[in-house]
Amino acid sequence: MTLTNAERGTHNDQGRTAFRILVCDPIAEDGVLALQRDGAEVDIRTGLSPDELRKIVDGYEALVVRSETKVTREIIEASSTLQVVGRAGIGVDNIDLQAATEKGVVVVNAPTGNVISAAEHAIALMLSLSRHIPEANASLKSGKWERGKFQGIEVRGKTLGVIGLGQVGSEVARRAKGLEMRVIAHDPFVPEERARVLGVDIVPLAKLIEESDFVTVHTTLSEGTKSLIGEDELRAMKPSARVINTARGGIVDEAALKRALDENWIAGAAVDVFEKEPVTQHPLFKTKNIVVTPHLGASTAEAQERVAVDVAEQIMAVLAGQPARYAVNAPLIPAETYSFLAPYGKVAFKAGELAVQLHEGQMGRIEIDYSGEIAQHDVTPLKAAVVGGLLAPVSEDHVNVVNVDIISQRRGLQITEKRSPSHEKYTSVIAVRIGSKAGGTEVSAILAHDGPHIVSIDGFGVEVPPSEGYLLLVENKDRPGMVGAVGTLTGEFGVNINFMNVGNHEKRGGALMVLTLDEMLTPEQLARVKEIPDILSVKLARL
């Protein structure tokens, strides 16, 4: 028998349902009051050890945590009453999402609560750099009057380069426009229409680096963005340029940044985040022309109140049987539906993940085409999986059927879906198309006995079985000897080829060679492959 939410809760003296909520980490008082508003019984017990929490969690319908408490599988499985876990903040790395989903526990967070605070901190650091505020403050407090030493610059009329035009980056852009700055941005995942609304010009990264007076970073840390601003980028900047990083440590190469400041490649930097935190001693701390702060982007009273209240309201909504605005994990679906759709989730994710890596240029409209048996079902979970794959390289968002439309709208993704009752060759196919001015990218995938198979890339019929590693795609003129030429080079590089397949394309009179490799090729090695006669293009993706 399944109990309703009301039946699971206890009852207060007035006979109303009273849920028990455990607050495990300190949150703003407004958040606690929001939990108590509907008569919930709120216990605040911070600093519990994992074993202590495991022993007392049964009997609570909700947990509230920040980053200190780890909600592990053992804790989730120790409760027969737990319905929702709320993270008063963005990241949910301290919560076992898989265990929560399996147990039917909804996980919610507050991804927008600190957006304004983070944006304002980036602007504050920019102004601090432009007017030497920290140095001037320290000088005057030490008894010196050095007006001439701290002559600054105006930001009006200067060019601000925003790397990552997501929520925080967009708010930074809006504020910079208010300061009468020219704003340019680099973000391949934001449509040009959204940038135009913000009054921002989308440009390639190299152009942003060369033209900006200030460069501010607002993207997530991933394999693709680690050391995104390295020695080459810092050397290419204006000598008068200044760099600001309030996003994630590691996006700006710290060693290269120190050299850039010590050797006057650039005029200054401001850093709020570091590769290893907390940190109290760092080479950058002894470098001139730098402002450092201890990860203060979200550290405002307003932000802490917002995230606490956001999470509290969502917890109470879930307990009342209503949807949460920012559910991180997908709710459980009927067993018969799950048994059919679940395997296709990996197919959809793989198609989106590969398409976004192969796509070149600014991302335009996204089209998802479901053909065959899957088109007869509610494909919302598959749409969520595709969007999750598309955003995997750049976003920490956990996309599911609850939040897929919110996340798509927030990032300005223009998605259309099509359904076809049958397919000429396969039982069910998921095709993902990303449009651009250059023509775009298309990837089709199916479910085979051993998992997701890629069966078409940009119109070339291929057969790529499930695998991990790197995918090398070589488009070439269809003539003998091409496979051998590429294989000879990878052998010279000492890189193993685990799988190889060739797809023909009569319309183009060419072929697409697809190889799975166990190691990533370097830019120099990719350039060597491109030098082979009759090679038209070379792309590398990670599986």
C-alpha positions as CSV (number, residue, x, y, z in Angstrom):
1,M,0.0,0.0,0.0
2,T,1.3,3.5,-0.9
3,L,0.8,6.2,1.7
4,T,-0.2,9.7,0.7
5,N,1.9,12.7,1.9
6,A,-0.7,13.5,4.4
7,E,-0.8,10.0,5.8
8,R,3.0,10.0,6.1
9,G,3.1,13.1,8.2
10,T,2.3,13.4,11.9
11,H,-0.5,15.6,13.2
12,N,-0.4,18.6,15.4
13,D,-2.9,19.6,18.0
14,Q,-5.3,21.1,15.4
15,G,-5.3,17.9,13.5
16,R,-3.4,19.3,10.5
17,T,-0.5,17.3,9.0
18,A,2.8,18.3,10.5
19,F,5.9,17.1,8.7
20,R,9.2,16.7,10.4
21,I,12.1,18.5,8.8
22,L,15.8,18.2,9.8
23,V,18.1,21.1,9.1
24,C,21.6,19.7,9.1
25,D,23.7,22.8,8.1
26,P,23.3,26.5,9.1
27,I,20.8,28.3,6.9
28,A,19.3,31.8,7.0
29,E,16.6,32.3,9.6
30,D,14.1,33.3,6.9
31,G,14.5,29.8,5.5
32,V,13.6,28.2,8.8
33,L,10.6,30.4,9.2
34,A,9.4,29.4,5.7
35,L,9.6,25.8,6.7
36,Q,7.6,26.5,9.9
37,R,5.0,28.6,8.2
38,D,2.8,25.6,7.4
39,G,3.1,24.0,10.7
40,A,6.1,21.7,10.0
41,E,8.2,20.5,13.0
42,V,11.7,21.8,12.3
43,D,14.7,20.4,14.1
44,I,18.1,22.2,13.7
45,R,21.0,19.8,14.4
46,T,24.2,20.9,12.7
47,G,27.5,19.2,12.8
48,L,26.2,15.7,12.9
49,S,28.6,12.9,11.9
50,P,27.5,10.6,9.1
51,D,26.8,7.8,11.6
52,E,24.7,10.1,13.9
53,L,22.7,11.3,10.9
54,R,22.1,7.8,9.7
55,K,20.7,6.8,13.1
56,I,18.2,9.6,13.3
57,V,17.1,10.2,9.7
58,D,14.2,7.8,9.8
59,G,11.1,9.7,10.9
60,Y,12.0,12.9,9.0
61,E,10.2,13.7,5.7
62,A,12.8,16.3,4.6
63,L,16.5,17.1,5.1
64,V,18.0,20.6,4.5
65,V,21.7,20.7,3.8
66,R,24.4,23.0,2.4
67,S,27.8,21.7,1.4
68,E,29.0,20.4,4.8
69,T,26.6,17.4,5.2
70,K,27.0,14.4,2.9
71,V,23.7,12.7,2.1
72,T,25.0,9.3,1.1
73,R,23.3,6.2,-0.1
74,E,23.5,4.7,3.5
75,I,21.7,7.7,4.9
76,I,19.0,7.7,2.2
77,E,18.4,4.0,2.6
78,A,18.2,4.3,6.4
79,S,15.0,6.2,6.2
80,S,11.5,4.9,5.3
81,T,9.9,8.4,5.6
82,L,12.3,10.7,3.6
83,Q,10.6,12.4,0.7
84,V,12.8,15.3,-0.2
85,V,16.4,16.6,0.3
86,G,16.9,20.4,-0.2
87,R,20.3,21.8,-0.9
88,A,20.5,25.5,0.0
89,G,22.8,26.4,-2.9
90,I,23.7,25.2,-6.4
91,G,25.9,22.2,-6.3
92,V,24.6,18.8,-5.2
93,D,27.8,16.8,-5.3
94,N,27.3,16.0,-1.6
95,I,24.0,14.2,-2.3
96,D,23.8,10.7,-3.8
97,L,21.3,11.5,-6.7
98,Q,21.2,7.9,-7.9
99,A,20.2,6.6,-4.5
100,A,17.7,9.3,-4.0
101,T,16.0,8.7,-7.3
102,E,15.9,4.9,-6.7
103,K,14.3,5.6,-3.3
104,G,11.8,8.1,-4.7
105,V,13.4,11.0,-2.9
106,V,13.2,14.3,-4.7
107,V,16.3,16.5,-4.5
108,V,15.9,20.2,-5.0
109,N,18.4,23.1,-5.0
110,A,18.5,26.8,-5.5
111,P,20.4,27.5,-8.7
112,T,19.3,31.2,-9.1
113,G,19.6,32.4,-5.5
114,N,23.1,33.7,-5.7
115,V,23.1,34.9,-9.4
116,I,22.9,38.6,-8.6
117,S,25.4,38.4,-5.8
118,A,27.9,36.6,-8.0
119,A,27.4,39.1,-10.8
120,E,27.8,42.1,-8.5
121,H,31.0,40.6,-7.1
122,A,32.5,40.4,-10.6
123,I,31.6,44.1,-11.2
124,A,33.0,45.0,-7.8
125,L,36.3,43.3,-8.6
126,M,36.4,45.1,-12.0
127,L,36.0,48.5,-10.3
128,S,38.5,47.6,-7.6
129,L,41.0,46.8,-10.4
130,S,40.3,49.9,-12.4
131,R,40.8,52.2,-9.4
132,H,43.4,50.3,-7.3
133,I,41.0,50.4,-4.3
134,P,42.6,47.6,-2.2
135,E,46.1,49.0,-2.6
136,A,45.0,52.5,-1.9
137,N,43.1,51.4,1.2
138,A,46.1,49.5,2.5
139,S,48.5,52.5,1.7
140,L,46.4,55.1,3.5
141,K,45.8,52.9,6.5
142,S,49.6,52.4,6.8
143,G,50.0,56.2,7.1
144,K,50.9,57.2,3.5
145,W,49.2,59.7,1.2
146,E,50.0,58.5,-2.3
147,R,47.4,60.0,-4.6
148,G,49.7,60.0,-7.7
149,K,50.6,56.3,-7.2
150,F,47.0,55.1,-7.6
151,Q,45.8,56.8,-10.7
152,G,43.2,54.6,-12.2
153,I,41.1,54.3,-15.4
154,E,37.4,54.7,-16.2
155,V,35.4,51.7,-17.2
156,R,33.0,53.8,-19.4
157,G,33.8,53.2,-23.0
158,K,36.0,50.2,-22.3
159,T,35.3,46.7,-23.8
160,L,34.2,44.0,-21.4
161,G,34.7,40.4,-22.7
162,V,32.3,37.9,-21.0
163,I,33.2,34.3,-21.3
164,G,30.0,32.3,-20.6
165,L,26.7,34.1,-21.1
166,G,24.7,32.0,-18.7
167,Q,22.7,33.4,-15.8
168,V,25.6,35.1,-14.0
169,G,27.3,36.2,-17.3
170,S,24.1,37.7,-18.5
171,E,23.6,39.7,-15.3
172,V,27.2,40.9,-15.5
173,A,26.6,42.0,-19.1
174,R,23.5,43.9,-18.1
175,R,25.3,45.8,-15.4
176,A,28.3,46.6,-17.7
177,K,25.9,48.1,-20.2
178,G,24.6,50.3,-17.5
179,L,28.2,51.5,-16.9
180,E,28.3,52.4,-20.6
181,M,30.7,49.7,-21.5
182,R,30.9,47.9,-24.8
183,V,30.2,44.2,-24.1
184,I,31.2,41.3,-26.2
185,A,30.8,37.6,-25.2
186,H,32.0,34.1,-26.2
187,D,29.5,31.3,-25.6
188,P,28.9,28.7,-28.4
189,F,25.8,27.5,-26.5
190,V,23.9,30.7,-26.5
191,P,21.8,31.7,-29.6
192,E,22.6,35.1,-31.2
193,E,19.0,36.2,-30.6
194,R,19.5,36.0,-26.8
195,A,22.8,37.9,-27.1
196,R,21.1,40.7,-29.1
197,V,18.4,41.1,-26.4
198,L,21.2,41.7,-23.9
199,G,22.9,44.2,-26.3
200,V,25.9,41.9,-26.5
201,D,28.0,40.9,-29.6
202,I,28.9,37.2,-29.8
203,V,32.5,36.8,-31.0
204,P,35.1,34.0,-31.2
205,L,37.2,33.5,-28.2
206,A,40.4,34.8,-29.9
207,K,38.6,38.0,-30.9
208,L,37.3,38.5,-27.4
209,I,40.8,38.0,-26.0
210,E,42.4,40.5,-28.4
211,E,39.8,43.3,-28.1
212,S,38.8,43.2,-24.4
213,D,40.0,45.7,-21.8
214,F,38.5,43.5,-19.1
215,V,37.9,39.7,-19.5
216,T,35.5,38.1,-17.0
217,V,34.9,34.4,-16.7
218,H,31.5,32.9,-16.1
219,T,31.5,29.3,-17.3
220,T,31.7,26.0,-15.5
221,L,34.8,24.0,-15.0
222,S,35.1,21.0,-17.3
223,E,37.6,19.2,-19.4
224,G,36.9,21.7,-22.2
225,T,37.2,24.8,-20.0
226,K,40.2,23.8,-17.8
227,S,43.0,26.3,-18.5
228,L,40.7,28.0,-21.0
229,I,42.7,31.2,-20.3
230,G,46.3,30.0,-20.5
231,E,49.6,31.4,-21.5
232,D,48.7,31.8,-25.2
233,E,45.5,33.7,-24.4
234,L,47.2,35.9,-21.8
235,R,50.0,36.8,-24.2
236,A,47.4,37.7,-26.8
237,M,45.7,40.2,-24.5
238,K,46.3,44.0,-24.5
239,P,49.1,45.0,-22.1
240,S,46.4,47.2,-20.5
241,A,43.9,44.3,-20.1
242,R,42.7,42.9,-16.8
243,V,41.3,39.4,-16.0
244,I,38.6,38.5,-13.5
245,N,37.7,35.0,-12.4
246,T,34.7,34.5,-10.1
247,A,33.5,31.3,-11.7
248,R,35.7,28.2,-10.9
249,G,39.3,27.8,-10.1
250,G,41.3,26.2,-12.9
251,I,39.6,28.0,-15.8
252,V,42.3,30.6,-15.7
253,D,45.7,28.8,-15.5
254,E,47.1,30.1,-12.2
255,A,50.8,29.6,-13.1
256,A,50.4,31.4,-16.4
257,L,48.5,34.2,-14.7
258,K,51.3,34.7,-12.3
259,R,53.8,35.0,-15.1
260,A,51.5,37.3,-17.0
261,L,51.4,39.7,-14.0
262,D,55.1,39.4,-13.0
263,E,56.2,40.0,-16.6
264,N,53.6,42.7,-17.4
265,W,51.8,40.9,-20.2
266,I,48.6,42.3,-18.7
267,A,47.8,45.1,-16.3
268,G,46.0,43.2,-13.6
269,A,43.8,40.4,-12.4
270,A,41.1,39.7,-9.8
271,V,40.6,36.1,-8.5
272,D,37.8,34.9,-6.2
273,V,38.2,31.2,-6.9
274,F,41.2,28.8,-6.8
275,E,42.0,25.3,-8.0
276,K,42.3,24.2,-4.3
277,E,40.2,25.7,-1.6
278,P,40.4,26.8,1.1
279,V,43.8,28.3,0.5
280,T,45.7,30.8,2.7
281,Q,49.1,30.7,0.9
282,H,49.4,30.9,-2.8
283,P,52.0,32.3,-5.3
284,L,49.5,34.7,-6.6
285,F,49.1,36.4,-3.2
286,K,52.6,37.8,-3.5
287,T,52.1,39.1,-7.1
288,K,51.6,42.7,-7.9
289,N,48.4,44.2,-9.5
290,I,46.1,41.4,-8.3
291,V,43.0,41.5,-6.1
292,V,42.1,38.2,-4.3
293,T,39.0,37.3,-2.3
294,P,38.1,34.0,-0.6
295,H,35.3,32.7,-2.8
296,L,32.8,35.5,-1.9
297,G,30.7,35.4,-5.0
298,A,27.6,34.1,-3.1
299,S,28.5,35.5,0.3
300,T,25.8,38.1,0.8
301,A,23.1,38.1,3.3
302,E,20.5,38.5,0.5
303,A,21.9,35.5,-1.4
304,Q,21.9,33.3,1.7
305,E,18.3,34.3,2.5
306,R,17.2,33.7,-1.1
307,V,18.7,30.2,-1.4
308,A,17.3,29.2,2.1
309,V,13.8,30.5,1.2
310,D,13.9,29.0,-2.3
311,V,14.7,25.6,-0.9
312,A,12.2,25.8,1.9
313,E,9.4,26.7,-0.4
314,Q,10.3,23.8,-2.7
315,I,10.4,21.4,0.1
316,M,7.0,22.4,1.3
317,A,5.7,22.1,-2.3
318,V,7.0,18.6,-2.6
319,L,5.5,17.5,0.7
320,A,2.2,19.0,-0.4
321,G,2.3,16.9,-3.6
322,Q,3.1,19.8,-5.9
323,P,6.0,20.2,-8.4
324,A,9.3,21.8,-7.3
325,R,10.7,24.6,-9.5
326,Y,14.3,23.2,-9.4
327,A,14.0,19.5,-8.9
328,V,17.5,18.0,-9.6
329,N,16.6,14.4,-10.1
330,A,13.7,12.9,-12.1
331,P,10.7,11.7,-10.3
332,L,9.9,8.0,-10.5
333,I,7.7,7.0,-13.4
334,P,5.4,4.0,-13.8
335,A,7.4,0.7,-14.1
336,E,5.9,-0.2,-17.5
337,T,6.8,3.1,-19.0
338,Y,10.3,3.1,-17.4
339,S,11.0,-0.4,-18.7
340,F,10.5,0.8,-22.3
341,L,11.9,4.3,-22.2
342,A,14.8,4.0,-19.7
343,P,17.3,2.3,-22.2
344,Y,16.6,5.0,-24.8
345,G,17.7,7.6,-22.3
346,K,21.3,6.6,-22.9
347,V,20.7,6.7,-26.6
348,A,19.3,10.3,-26.4
349,F,22.1,11.5,-24.1
350,K,24.7,10.0,-26.4
351,A,23.2,11.6,-29.5
352,G,23.1,15.1,-27.8
353,E,26.6,14.7,-26.3
354,L,28.2,13.8,-29.6
355,A,26.3,16.4,-31.7
356,V,27.3,19.3,-29.5
357,Q,31.0,18.3,-29.6
358,L,31.0,18.0,-33.4
359,H,29.1,21.2,-34.0
360,E,31.0,24.2,-35.2
361,G,30.0,27.8,-35.0
362,Q,27.2,29.5,-33.0
363,M,24.5,27.1,-31.9
364,G,21.2,27.8,-33.5
365,R,17.9,26.0,-33.4
366,I,17.9,22.4,-32.0
367,E,15.7,19.7,-33.6
368,I,15.0,16.3,-32.0
369,D,13.4,13.7,-34.2
370,Y,11.9,10.6,-32.7
371,S,11.1,7.8,-35.2
372,G,9.5,4.4,-34.8
373,E,8.1,2.9,-31.6
374,I,9.4,5.5,-29.2
375,A,7.3,8.2,-31.0
376,Q,4.2,6.5,-29.6
377,H,5.2,7.4,-26.0
378,D,5.6,10.5,-23.9
379,V,9.1,11.5,-25.0
380,T,9.7,14.1,-22.4
381,P,12.3,11.9,-20.6
382,L,14.1,11.6,-23.9
383,K,14.1,15.3,-24.5
384,A,15.6,15.8,-21.0
385,A,18.3,13.2,-21.9
386,V,19.1,15.0,-25.2
387,V,19.4,18.4,-23.4
388,G,21.5,16.8,-20.7
389,G,23.9,15.5,-23.4
390,L,24.0,18.9,-25.1
391,L,24.8,20.8,-21.9
392,A,27.2,18.2,-20.4
393,P,30.4,19.9,-21.6
394,V,29.4,23.3,-20.2
395,S,26.8,23.0,-17.4
396,E,26.5,21.6,-14.0
397,D,22.7,21.5,-14.4
398,H,21.1,18.1,-13.8
399,V,18.5,18.0,-16.5
400,N,15.4,15.8,-16.0
401,V,11.7,15.7,-16.9
402,V,10.9,18.2,-14.2
403,N,13.4,21.0,-15.1
404,V,14.2,20.4,-18.8
405,D,12.0,23.2,-20.0
406,I,13.2,25.6,-17.3
407,I,16.8,24.9,-18.1
408,S,16.3,25.1,-21.9
409,Q,14.5,28.5,-21.5
410,R,17.1,29.8,-19.1
411,R,19.9,29.0,-21.5
412,G,18.0,30.3,-24.5
413,L,17.8,27.0,-26.3
414,Q,15.3,26.9,-29.1
415,I,14.1,23.3,-29.3
416,T,11.6,21.7,-31.7
417,E,10.5,18.1,-31.6
418,K,9.2,15.9,-34.4
419,R,7.7,12.4,-34.3
420,S,7.5,9.9,-37.1
421,P,5.5,6.7,-36.5
422,S,8.1,4.6,-38.4
423,H,11.6,4.5,-39.8
424,E,12.7,2.9,-43.0
425,K,15.5,1.0,-41.4
426,Y,15.3,0.8,-37.6
427,T,12.7,0.1,-35.0
428,S,13.4,3.3,-33.1
429,V,15.7,6.2,-33.9
430,I,16.6,9.4,-32.1
431,A,18.1,12.1,-34.3
432,V,19.6,15.4,-32.9
433,R,20.2,18.3,-35.3
434,I,21.9,21.5,-34.3
435,G,21.4,24.4,-36.8
436,S,23.9,27.1,-37.6
437,K,24.7,29.5,-40.5
438,A,27.2,26.9,-41.7
439,G,24.6,24.2,-42.0
440,G,24.8,22.5,-38.7
441,T,25.3,19.0,-37.3
442,E,23.2,15.9,-37.2
443,V,23.7,12.7,-35.2
444,S,21.3,9.7,-35.2
445,A,21.4,6.9,-32.7
446,I,19.6,3.6,-32.0
447,L,19.3,1.1,-29.2
448,A,21.0,-2.2,-30.0
449,H,21.5,-5.3,-27.9
450,D,24.6,-3.9,-26.3
451,G,23.6,-0.3,-25.8
452,P,23.5,2.9,-27.8
453,H,24.8,2.9,-31.4
454,I,25.5,5.9,-33.5
455,V,24.2,5.1,-37.0
456,S,24.5,8.4,-38.8
457,I,26.6,11.5,-38.6
458,D,25.9,14.5,-40.9
459,G,24.2,12.1,-43.4
460,F,27.0,9.6,-43.5
461,G,25.7,6.1,-42.5
462,V,28.1,4.8,-39.9
463,E,28.0,2.1,-37.2
464,V,29.6,3.2,-33.9
465,P,29.0,0.7,-31.0
466,P,29.1,1.6,-27.3
467,S,32.6,2.6,-26.3
468,E,34.6,4.9,-24.1
469,G,37.6,7.0,-25.1
470,Y,37.9,9.4,-28.1
471,L,36.2,9.5,-31.4
472,L,38.2,10.6,-34.4
473,L,36.1,11.6,-37.4
474,V,37.8,12.1,-40.7
475,E,35.9,13.3,-43.8
476,N,37.8,12.5,-47.0
477,K,37.5,11.9,-50.7
478,D,36.4,8.3,-51.3
479,R,39.5,6.7,-52.7
480,P,41.6,3.6,-51.8
481,G,44.4,4.0,-49.2
482,M,42.8,6.6,-47.0
483,V,42.2,4.2,-44.0
484,G,45.8,3.0,-44.3
485,A,47.1,6.5,-44.3
486,V,45.3,7.5,-41.1
487,G,46.1,4.2,-39.4
488,T,49.8,4.6,-40.2
489,L,49.8,8.0,-38.5
490,T,48.0,6.9,-35.4
491,G,50.5,4.0,-35.2
492,E,53.3,6.5,-35.4
493,F,51.7,8.5,-32.6
494,G,51.5,5.4,-30.4
495,V,47.7,5.6,-30.2
496,N,45.6,2.4,-30.4
497,I,42.6,2.2,-32.7
498,N,39.9,0.2,-30.9
499,F,37.3,0.4,-33.7
500,M,37.0,1.7,-37.2
501,N,34.1,2.2,-39.6
502,V,33.6,4.0,-42.9
503,G,30.4,5.6,-44.1
504,N,29.8,6.8,-47.6
505,H,27.8,9.8,-48.8
506,E,26.9,9.6,-52.5
507,K,25.7,13.2,-52.6
508,R,29.0,14.6,-51.5
509,G,31.0,11.9,-53.3
510,G,33.0,11.5,-50.1
511,A,33.3,9.3,-47.1
512,L,33.5,9.6,-43.3
513,M,36.0,7.5,-41.4
514,V,35.1,7.0,-37.8
515,L,37.8,5.6,-35.4
516,T,37.6,5.1,-31.6
517,L,40.9,5.8,-29.9
518,D,42.1,5.1,-26.4
519,E,44.0,8.4,-26.1
520,M,43.3,11.9,-27.2
521,L,45.3,13.3,-30.1
522,T,47.2,16.5,-29.5
523,P,46.5,19.6,-31.7
524,E,49.8,18.9,-33.5
525,Q,48.8,15.3,-34.2
526,L,45.4,16.4,-35.5
527,A,47.2,18.9,-37.8
528,R,49.3,16.0,-39.1
529,V,46.2,14.0,-40.0
530,K,44.7,17.1,-41.8
531,E,47.9,17.2,-43.9
532,I,47.1,13.8,-45.5
533,P,46.1,14.5,-49.2
534,D,42.3,14.4,-49.9
535,I,41.4,14.8,-46.2
536,L,38.5,17.3,-46.0
537,S,38.0,17.8,-42.3
538,V,39.1,16.2,-39.0
539,K,37.2,16.4,-35.7
540,L,37.8,14.8,-32.3
541,A,35.1,14.0,-29.7
542,R,35.1,12.3,-26.3
543,L,32.8,9.4,-25.5
